[in-house]
């Protein structure tokens, strides 16, 4: 048996990835507050979005990466009862 995942974590998609100027997170919400954080390859938080309420259903958040250096990043989406992280790549 495996670890059960919340429906939100299974449905987090990031497109495009790799990205140049921006990338978008696509996810489902159960109608709750969530936060998005972006970390560089050294584990330093380089971007944070304040907690935002997302209505139940399909949602998206766009990350403007024009000011980011090319490289590998981790994007984390979390809410009250879950956290999910995806690797993304910024290209020049």
C-alpha positions in Angstrom: 0.0 0.0 0.0 1.1 3.6 -0.6 0.5 6.9 1.2 -2.8 8.4 0.4 -2.6 11.8 -1.3 -5.0 14.7 -1.0 -6.7 15.3 -4.3 -5.1 18.7 -4.4 -1.6 17.3 -4.3 -2.2 14.8 -7.1 -3.5 17.6 -9.4 -0.8 20.2 -9.0 0.6 20.8 -12.5 3.2 23.4 -13.5 3.3 24.6 -17.1 5.4 25.5 -18.9 8.4 23.8 -17.2 11.1 24.7 -18.1 10.0 28.3 -18.4 11.5 31.6 -19.6 9.4 34.6 -18.4 6.6 33.0 -16.4 5.1 29.7 -15.4 1.6 28.8 -14.1 0.5 26.5 -11.3 -2.7 24.6 -11.9 -4.5 23.0 -9.0 -7.8 22.1 -7.4 -8.9 23.7 -4.1 -11.5 22.6 -1.6 -12.3 26.3 -0.9 -9.5 27.4 1.4 -6.6 29.7 2.0 -3.3 28.7 0.4 0.2 30.1 0.0 2.8 29.7 -2.8 6.5 30.0 -2.0 9.5 29.8 -4.4 12.9 28.6 -3.3 16.2 28.7 -5.1 18.7 25.8 -5.4 20.3 26.8 -2.1 17.0 26.5 -0.3 16.6 30.3 0.1 13.0 31.6 -0.1 13.1 34.0 -3.1 9.4 34.7 -3.4 6.3 34.3 -1.3 2.6 35.0 -2.0 0.6 35.9 1.0 -2.2 33.5 1.9 -4.9 33.8 -0.6 -8.4 32.3 -0.5 -9.1 30.1 -3.5 -12.7 29.0 -4.3 -13.5 25.4 -4.6 -12.6 23.9 -8.0 -9.9 24.5 -10.5 -7.5 27.4 -9.8 -4.2 28.8 -11.1 -1.4 31.1 -10.0 1.2 32.6 -12.4 4.7 33.1 -11.3 6.5 36.0 -13.0 10.1 34.8 -13.4 11.5 37.7 -15.4 13.7 38.8 -12.5 14.8 35.3 -11.6 18.3 34.0 -12.6 18.3 30.9 -14.8 18.5 27.7 -12.7 16.5 25.2 -10.6 13.8 26.2 -8.2 11.3 24.5 -5.9 7.8 25.9 -5.8 5.6 24.9 -2.8 1.9 25.2 -2.6 0.4 24.7 0.9 -2.8 25.0 2.8 -4.1 24.1 6.2 -3.8 20.3 5.8 -1.4 19.7 2.9 1.8 20.8 1.3 3.2 19.9 -2.1 6.4 20.8 -3.8 7.4 20.7 -7.4 10.8 21.3 -9.1 10.8 23.9 -11.8 13.5 25.2 -14.1 14.1 28.8 -15.3 15.9 29.1 -18.6 17.5 32.2 -20.1 
